[in-house]
């Protein structure tokens, strides 16, 4: 360090570590000034050194506390946006994301679609096998849904046995294909150990120019109701 500053005319700062006779490491910060010889090189260096070990330790602790506080804040935000049972987004967060997706779709003239599905006769599962078993089914459905959601999409649990999936850049045809794939995946893959598979009724709606998040959801939800009225384990498109 001294060699790098050997020709400096102005004072400079350097830091270095020392080891005391008792083995303790200390960090020193020094303000140095060169006494230059006739050839322009430093013939002597004058330094005033100060022990800054505690300052560094305090700064390190402060950084650690700040990082912990940020991590805690991120975790709190995550919990506020997440359904605790399934790990999917909750209703509040999903509606906000649908709002954002609609704004983007309207500006960029892009397609988005919303899938709303409900598990058929789920009350029978709770009544027959108990609520713990029902929770396991819900968690399994959440995992299956998450596996199918495309990049940029969102799966959410709206409460009870009702789920929503937001599909970006998906028109009516793509939404129909996704909904049928989802219906088949749940029917064939939702069994959990001794628990039988369950089916789902599904409704979907694609974004129209007049839609808000509430109207888009309402249209998909109405299509879901039609699927239930038609006998369940079916897919219906919103009017």
Beta strands, then each sheet from edge to edge (+ up, - down):
strand 1: 12-19
strand 2: 25-36
strand 3: 42-51
strand 4: 112-119
strand 5: 154-159
strand 6: 162-168
strand 7: 200-206
strand 8: 235-237
sheet 1: 1+ 2- 3+
sheet 2: 5+ 6- 4+ 7- 8-
end
